[in-house]
Amino acid sequence: MIFSKLTPRENKVAALLLEGKTNKEIGNALNITESTAKFHMRNIIAKYGDGEFQPTFYTRMSARNALAKLAGTLIENEEII
């Protein structure tokens, strides 16, 4: 699944998040620091958040739920490439 508004790295982070990975696990999988994984998460939420998530404070579960909800919406609107 590729989200059209995300960079290639953000797409990789989003895919791992949807698999249930933590920021630390995402960092390890992509050979980046946990802080960098969090940076990408903030960017993802800023681009696709629906206003109920603050980019500087969110839980992994809320971010995953937001992306899952978004994925369903984008599939319906054919916005996923």
N, CA, C and O atoms as CSV, one atom per row, in Angstrom:
chain,resi,resn,atom,element,x,y,z
A,1,MET,N,N,0.847,-1.171,0.000
A,1,MET,CA,C,0.000,0.000,0.000
A,1,MET,C,C,0.892,1.235,0.000
A,1,MET,O,O,1.796,1.345,0.829
A,2,ILE,N,N,0.651,2.154,-0.912
A,2,ILE,CA,C,1.439,3.375,-0.980
A,2,ILE,C,C,0.500,4.567,-0.851
A,2,ILE,O,O,-0.448,4.710,-1.623
A,3,PHE,N,N,0.770,5.414,0.125
A,3,PHE,CA,C,-0.011,6.619,0.332
A,3,PHE,C,C,0.581,7.726,-0.533
A,3,PHE,O,O,1.777,8.007,-0.459
A,4,SER,N,N,-0.255,8.349,-1.348
A,4,SER,CA,C,0.226,9.292,-2.353
A,4,SER,C,C,0.887,10.538,-1.791
A,4,SER,O,O,1.759,11.107,-2.448
A,5,LYS,N,N,0.509,10.983,-0.605
A,5,LYS,CA,C,1.086,12.205,-0.042
A,5,LYS,C,C,2.399,11.969,0.704
A,5,LYS,O,O,3.069,12.924,1.095
A,6,LEU,N,N,2.762,10.721,0.901
A,6,LEU,CA,C,3.931,10.410,1.717
A,6,LEU,C,C,5.183,10.216,0.875
A,6,LEU,O,O,5.123,9.802,-0.283
A,7,THR,N,N,6.321,10.529,1.493
A,7,THR,CA,C,7.609,10.265,0.855
A,7,THR,C,C,7.840,8.748,0.859
A,7,THR,O,O,7.152,8.022,1.576
A,8,PRO,N,N,8.790,8.273,0.076
A,8,PRO,CA,C,9.086,6.831,0.101
A,8,PRO,C,C,9.408,6.324,1.511
A,8,PRO,O,O,8.949,5.247,1.891
A,9,ARG,N,N,10.180,7.072,2.283
A,9,ARG,CA,C,10.527,6.640,3.648
A,9,ARG,C,C,9.291,6.645,4.548
A,9,ARG,O,O,9.102,5.722,5.341
A,10,GLU,N,N,8.451,7.671,4.433
A,10,GLU,CA,C,7.229,7.719,5.239
A,10,GLU,C,C,6.311,6.557,4.892
A,10,GLU,O,O,5.640,6.021,5.774
A,11,ASN,N,N,6.269,6.158,3.623
A,11,ASN,CA,C,5.473,4.999,3.233
A,11,ASN,C,C,5.988,3.731,3.898
A,11,ASN,O,O,5.199,2.890,4.329
A,12,LYS,N,N,7.309,3.588,3.984
A,12,LYS,CA,C,7.879,2.412,4.653
A,12,LYS,C,C,7.528,2.424,6.132
A,12,LYS,O,O,7.175,1.389,6.698
A,13,VAL,N,N,7.624,3.591,6.761
A,13,VAL,CA,C,7.270,3.717,8.180
A,13,VAL,C,C,5.792,3.379,8.379
A,13,VAL,O,O,5.442,2.639,9.299
A,14,ALA,N,N,4.927,3.916,7.523
A,14,ALA,CA,C,3.493,3.664,7.630
A,14,ALA,C,C,3.175,2.176,7.479
A,14,ALA,O,O,2.342,1.638,8.209
A,15,ALA,N,N,3.838,1.516,6.535
A,15,ALA,CA,C,3.599,0.083,6.328
A,15,ALA,C,C,3.972,-0.718,7.569
A,15,ALA,O,O,3.246,-1.629,7.967
A,16,LEU,N,N,5.100,-0.380,8.178
A,16,LEU,CA,C,5.531,-1.096,9.382
A,16,LEU,C,C,4.612,-0.792,10.558
A,16,LEU,O,O,4.337,-1.669,11.377
A,17,LEU,N,N,4.141,0.437,10.641
A,17,LEU,CA,C,3.207,0.801,11.703
A,17,LEU,C,C,1.922,-0.003,11.579
A,17,LEU,O,O,1.389,-0.495,12.574
A,18,LEU,N,N,1.427,-0.134,10.352
A,18,LEU,CA,C,0.203,-0.902,10.142
A,18,LEU,C,C,0.395,-2.380,10.456
A,18,LEU,O,O,-0.577,-3.090,10.715
A,19,GLU,N,N,1.645,-2.851,10.436
A,19,GLU,CA,C,1.944,-4.226,10.851
A,19,GLU,C,C,2.000,-4.349,12.372
A,19,GLU,O,O,2.113,-5.455,12.901
A,20,GLY,N,N,1.920,-3.222,13.074
A,20,GLY,CA,C,1.928,-3.250,14.528
A,20,GLY,C,C,3.285,-2.998,15.159
A,20,GLY,O,O,3.456,-3.189,16.363
A,21,LYS,N,N,4.244,-2.573,14.364
A,21,LYS,CA,C,5.598,-2.335,14.885
A,21,LYS,C,C,5.633,-1.080,15.753
A,21,LYS,O,O,4.880,-0.133,15.526
A,22,THR,N,N,6.510,-1.086,16.743
A,22,THR,CA,C,6.746,0.085,17.575
A,22,THR,C,C,7.748,0.996,16.866
A,22,THR,O,O,8.365,0.597,15.878
A,23,ASN,N,N,7.906,2.215,17.371
A,23,ASN,CA,C,8.890,3.123,16.777
A,23,ASN,C,C,10.286,2.514,16.821
A,23,ASN,O,O,11.057,2.648,15.870
A,24,LYS,N,N,10.606,1.853,17.912
A,24,LYS,CA,C,11.922,1.226,18.030
A,24,LYS,C,C,12.082,0.115,16.993
A,24,LYS,O,O,13.130,0.012,16.355
A,25,GLU,N,N,11.060,-0.712,16.822
A,25,GLU,CA,C,11.113,-1.786,15.832
A,25,GLU,C,C,11.176,-1.225,14.410
A,25,GLU,O,O,11.868,-1.772,13.551
A,26,ILE,N,N,10.452,-0.133,14.168
A,26,ILE,CA,C,10.505,0.520,12.859
A,26,ILE,C,C,11.915,1.024,12.600
A,26,ILE,O,O,12.459,0.839,11.512
A,27,GLY,N,N,12.502,1.664,13.605
A,27,GLY,CA,C,13.871,2.157,13.475
A,27,GLY,C,C,14.841,1.040,13.149
A,27,GLY,O,O,15.678,1.174,12.256
A,28,ASN,N,N,14.727,-0.065,13.877
A,28,ASN,CA,C,15.617,-1.201,13.630
A,28,ASN,C,C,15.425,-1.772,12.223
A,28,ASN,O,O,16.398,-2.109,11.548
A,29,ALA,N,N,14.181,-1.877,11.791
A,29,ALA,CA,C,13.892,-2.446,10.475
A,29,ALA,C,C,14.422,-1.574,9.338
A,29,ALA,O,O,14.834,-2.081,8.294
A,30,LEU,N,N,14.406,-0.262,9.552
A,30,LEU,CA,C,14.823,0.667,8.495
A,30,LEU,C,C,16.235,1.211,8.703
A,30,LEU,O,O,16.711,2.054,7.944
A,31,ASN,N,N,16.890,0.713,9.744
A,31,ASN,CA,C,18.243,1.156,10.063
A,31,ASN,C,C,18.303,2.671,10.315
A,31,ASN,O,O,19.203,3.365,9.841
A,32,ILE,N,N,17.314,3.156,11.078
A,32,ILE,CA,C,17.263,4.553,11.497
A,32,ILE,C,C,17.062,4.568,13.012
A,32,ILE,O,O,16.728,3.542,13.603
A,33,THR,N,N,17.262,5.723,13.637
A,33,THR,CA,C,17.070,5.791,15.076
A,33,THR,C,C,15.579,5.820,15.408
A,33,THR,O,O,14.744,6.110,14.552
A,34,GLU,N,N,15.267,5.519,16.650
A,34,GLU,CA,C,13.887,5.600,17.107
A,34,GLU,C,C,13.375,7.036,16.972
A,34,GLU,O,O,12.214,7.254,16.626
A,35,SER,N,N,14.239,8.010,17.245
A,35,SER,CA,C,13.853,9.426,17.110
A,35,SER,C,C,13.490,9.765,15.664
A,35,SER,O,O,12.547,10.517,15.417
A,36,THR,N,N,14.230,9.214,14.723
A,36,THR,CA,C,13.932,9.459,13.311
A,36,THR,C,C,12.610,8.805,12.929
A,36,THR,O,O,11.837,9.373,12.157
A,37,ALA,N,N,12.348,7.623,13.461
A,37,ALA,CA,C,11.059,6.966,13.214
A,37,ALA,C,C,9.922,7.840,13.744
A,37,ALA,O,O,8.895,7.992,13.082
A,38,LYS,N,N,10.104,8.414,14.932
A,38,LYS,CA,C,9.086,9.300,15.510
A,38,LYS,C,C,8.905,10.545,14.647
A,38,LYS,O,O,7.783,11.019,14.468
A,39,PHE,N,N,10.005,11.077,14.112
A,39,PHE,CA,C,9.943,12.238,13.223
A,39,PHE,C,C,9.059,11.925,12.018
A,39,PHE,O,O,8.197,12.723,11.648
A,40,HIS,N,N,9.280,10.754,11.405
A,40,HIS,CA,C,8.476,10.366,10.246
A,40,HIS,C,C,7.014,10.177,10.644
A,40,HIS,O,O,6.117,10.530,9.879
A,41,MET,N,N,6.767,9.629,11.826
A,41,MET,CA,C,5.394,9.451,12.301
A,41,MET,C,C,4.697,10.797,12.442
A,41,MET,O,O,3.539,10.942,12.048
A,42,ARG,N,N,5.393,11.781,13.001
A,42,ARG,CA,C,4.792,13.112,13.139
A,42,ARG,C,C,4.441,13.679,11.762
A,42,ARG,O,O,3.389,14.297,11.595
A,43,ASN,N,N,5.307,13.474,10.790
A,43,ASN,CA,C,5.029,13.956,9.438
A,43,ASN,C,C,3.819,13.256,8.827
A,43,ASN,O,O,2.995,13.891,8.169
A,44,ILE,N,N,3.716,11.955,9.045
A,44,ILE,CA,C,2.584,11.193,8.521
A,44,ILE,C,C,1.283,11.715,9.121
A,44,ILE,O,O,0.314,11.960,8.402
A,45,ILE,N,N,1.266,11.882,10.434
A,45,ILE,CA,C,0.060,12.358,11.112
A,45,ILE,C,C,-0.266,13.779,10.678
A,45,ILE,O,O,-1.436,14.117,10.497
A,46,ALA,N,N,0.754,14.615,10.508
A,46,ALA,CA,C,0.518,15.994,10.058
A,46,ALA,C,C,-0.104,16.010,8.663
A,46,ALA,O,O,-0.955,16.852,8.375
A,47,LYS,N,N,0.312,15.090,7.798
A,47,LYS,CA,C,-0.203,15.058,6.431
A,47,LYS,C,C,-1.600,14.459,6.345
A,47,LYS,O,O,-2.410,14.888,5.524
A,48,TYR,N,N,-1.886,13.473,7.185
A,48,TYR,CA,C,-3.135,12.746,7.056
A,48,TYR,C,C,-4.033,12.792,8.280
A,48,TYR,O,O,-5.130,12.233,8.264
A,49,GLY,N,N,-3.583,13.447,9.340
A,49,GLY,CA,C,-4.403,13.512,10.550
A,49,GLY,C,C,-5.726,14.206,10.276
A,49,GLY,O,O,-5.823,15.061,9.396
A,50,ASP,N,N,-6.738,13.830,11.036
A,50,ASP,CA,C,-8.065,14.418,10.824
A,50,ASP,C,C,-8.390,15.471,11.884
A,50,ASP,O,O,-9.555,15.813,12.089
A,51,GLY,N,N,-7.368,15.977,12.546
A,51,GLY,CA,C,-7.574,17.021,13.531
A,51,GLY,C,C,-7.661,16.525,14.953
A,51,GLY,O,O,-7.464,17.302,15.888
A,52,GLU,N,N,-7.954,15.241,15.143
A,52,GLU,CA,C,-8.047,14.753,16.516
A,52,GLU,C,C,-6.698,14.307,17.058
A,52,GLU,O,O,-6.578,14.027,18.250
A,53,PHE,N,N,-5.689,14.237,16.210
A,53,PHE,CA,C,-4.360,13.841,16.648
A,53,PHE,C,C,-3.429,15.037,16.595
A,53,PHE,O,O,-3.357,15.720,15.573
A,54,GLN,N,N,-2.722,15.297,17.669
A,54,GLN,CA,C,-1.730,16.353,17.690
A,54,GLN,C,C,-0.425,15.774,17.168
A,54,GLN,O,O,-0.010,14.713,17.632
A,55,PRO,N,N,0.243,16.433,16.215
A,55,PRO,CA,C,1.471,15.873,15.660
A,55,PRO,C,C,2.566,15.641,16.701
A,55,PRO,O,O,3.408,14.763,16.513
A,56,THR,N,N,2.572,16.402,17.783
A,56,THR,CA,C,3.630,16.248,18.768
A,56,THR,C,C,3.280,15.263,19.876
A,56,THR,O,O,4.143,14.911,20.680
A,57,PHE,N,N,2.025,14.811,19.933
A,57,PHE,CA,C,1.642,13.856,20.972
A,57,PHE,C,C,0.571,12.907,20.445
A,57,PHE,O,O,-0.534,13.332,20.109
A,58,TYR,N,N,0.893,11.667,20.376
A,58,TYR,CA,C,-0.049,10.656,19.942
A,58,TYR,C,C,0.438,9.319,20.452
A,58,TYR,O,O,1.602,9.175,20.825
A,59,THR,N,N,-0.429,8.366,20.470
A,59,THR,CA,C,-0.023,7.017,20.834
A,59,THR,C,C,0.152,6.205,19.572
A,59,THR,O,O,-0.409,6.535,18.528
A,60,ARG,N,N,0.919,5.159,19.667
A,60,ARG,CA,C,1.125,4.280,18.515
A,60,ARG,C,C,-0.214,3.732,18.048
A,60,ARG,O,O,-0.459,3.623,16.847
A,61,MET,N,N,-1.080,3.387,18.992
A,61,MET,CA,C,-2.376,2.837,18.632
A,61,MET,C,C,-3.216,3.868,17.887
A,61,MET,O,O,-3.844,3.537,16.881
A,62,SER,N,N,-3.237,5.105,18.360
A,62,SER,CA,C,-4.046,6.117,17.680
A,62,SER,C,C,-3.490,6.405,16.292
A,62,SER,O,O,-4.252,6.619,15.350
A,63,ALA,N,N,-2.167,6.411,16.160
A,63,ALA,CA,C,-1.562,6.636,14.846
A,63,ALA,C,C,-1.898,5.481,13.911
A,63,ALA,O,O,-2.229,5.701,12.746
A,64,ARG,N,N,-1.816,4.262,14.410
A,64,ARG,CA,C,-2.138,3.100,13.580
A,64,ARG,C,C,-3.606,3.129,13.171
A,64,ARG,O,O,-3.941,2.850,12.020
A,65,ASN,N,N,-4.478,3.467,14.118
A,65,ASN,CA,C,-5.901,3.546,13.801
A,65,ASN,C,C,-6.180,4.625,12.767
A,65,ASN,O,O,-7.007,4.437,11.875
A,66,ALA,N,N,-5.491,5.758,12.886
A,66,ALA,CA,C,-5.676,6.842,11.920
A,66,ALA,C,C,-5.243,6.388,10.529
A,66,ALA,O,O,-5.928,6.668,9.545
A,67,LEU,N,N,-4.112,5.689,10.442
A,67,LEU,CA,C,-3.636,5.217,9.138
A,67,LEU,C,C,-4.551,4.142,8.559
A,67,LEU,O,O,-4.802,4.119,7.354
A,68,ALA,N,N,-5.045,3.256,9.411
A,68,ALA,CA,C,-5.950,2.214,8.932
A,68,ALA,C,C,-7.242,2.835,8.399
A,68,ALA,O,O,-7.740,2.440,7.344
A,69,LYS,N,N,-7.776,3.803,9.131
A,69,LYS,CA,C,-8.980,4.506,8.700
A,69,LYS,C,C,-8.702,5.237,7.389
A,69,LYS,O,O,-9.512,5.205,6.463
A,70,LEU,N,N,-7.567,5.883,7.325
A,70,LEU,CA,C,-7.168,6.606,6.132
A,70,LEU,C,C,-7.028,5.669,4.941
A,70,LEU,O,O,-7.464,5.995,3.837
A,71,ALA,N,N,-6.422,4.508,5.162
A,71,ALA,CA,C,-6.233,3.544,4.077
A,71,ALA,C,C,-7.576,3.154,3.482
A,71,ALA,O,O,-7.718,3.079,2.262
A,72,GLY,N,N,-8.551,2.908,4.326
A,72,GLY,CA,C,-9.890,2.560,3.839
A,72,GLY,C,C,-10.497,3.684,3.018
A,72,GLY,O,O,-11.090,3.439,1.968
A,73,THR,N,N,-10.355,4.903,3.487
A,73,THR,CA,C,-10.887,6.071,2.778
A,73,THR,C,C,-10.197,6.253,1.441
A,73,THR,O,O,-10.850,6.508,0.429
A,74,LEU,N,N,-8.866,6.121,1.433
A,74,LEU,CA,C,-8.118,6.313,0.200
A,74,LEU,C,C,-8.418,5.229,-0.820
A,74,LEU,O,O,-8.468,5.497,-2.021
A,75,ILE,N,N,-8.616,4.015,-0.348
A,75,ILE,CA,C,-8.977,2.929,-1.271
A,75,ILE,C,C,-10.317,3.241,-1.928
A,75,ILE,O,O,-10.481,3.056,-3.134
A,76,GLU,N,N,-11.273,3.714,-1.132
A,76,GLU,CA,C,-12.586,4.057,-1.676
A,76,GLU,C,C,-12.482,5.174,-2.712
A,76,GLU,O,O,-13.199,5.169,-3.713
A,77,ASN,N,N,-11.588,6.129,-2.466
A,77,ASN,CA,C,-11.445,7.270,-3.372
A,77,ASN,C,C,-10.373,7.045,-4.433
A,77,ASN,O,O,-10.078,7.942,-5.223
A,78,GLU,N,N,-9.791,5.850,-4.450
A,78,GLU,CA,C,-8.732,5.481,-5.397
A,78,GLU,C,C,-7.552,6.445,-5.349
A,78,GLU,O,O,-6.999,6.814,-6.385
A,79,GLU,N,N,-7.170,6.849,-4.136
A,79,GLU,CA,C,-6.045,7.762,-3.970
A,79,GLU,C,C,-4.757,7.046,-3.604
A,79,GLU,O,O,-3.716,7.688,-3.466
A,80,ILE,N,N,-4.804,5.740,-3.445
A,80,ILE,CA,C,-3.597,4.977,-3.142
A,80,ILE,C,C,-3.017,4.509,-4.471
A,80,ILE,O,O,-3.724,3.984,-5.331
A,81,ILE,N,N,-1.704,4.713,-4.615
A,81,ILE,CA,C,-1.064,4.305,-5.860
A,81,ILE,C,C,-0.272,3.035,-5.648
A,81,ILE,O,O,0.344,2.528,-6.585
